[in-house]
Amino acid sequence: MSRIIFFVLIIAVIYFAWRSMRLKQIQLEKRLDKQEKANLAEHKNDMPGEKMVSCANCGLYVPISEAIYSNGKYYCSRQHAMKGPKAH
């Protein structure tokens, strides 16, 4: 009978030690997640977005740095710039 109690106590100690380590690990993960979110929010505005313009021919939005400007309108490619604006 004493052996059974001894093994039950050993199993209980192992279980509670494992549970304690697991809870500490979960708390650490939560803390790291909060830090990552804070860092992400802090650096979110470090890279401002680029203005997007609509192609006068097909309506596709492209960054202004990649757009072709012709006759006062923006186009997504040289082919569309040569075709000109599409009549809607």
Secondary structure, DSSP 8 states (H G I E B T S, - for coil): -HHHHHHHHHHHHHHHHHHHHHHHHHHHHHHHHHHHHHHHHHHGGGS----EEE-TTT--EEETTT-EEETTEEESSHHHHHH-----
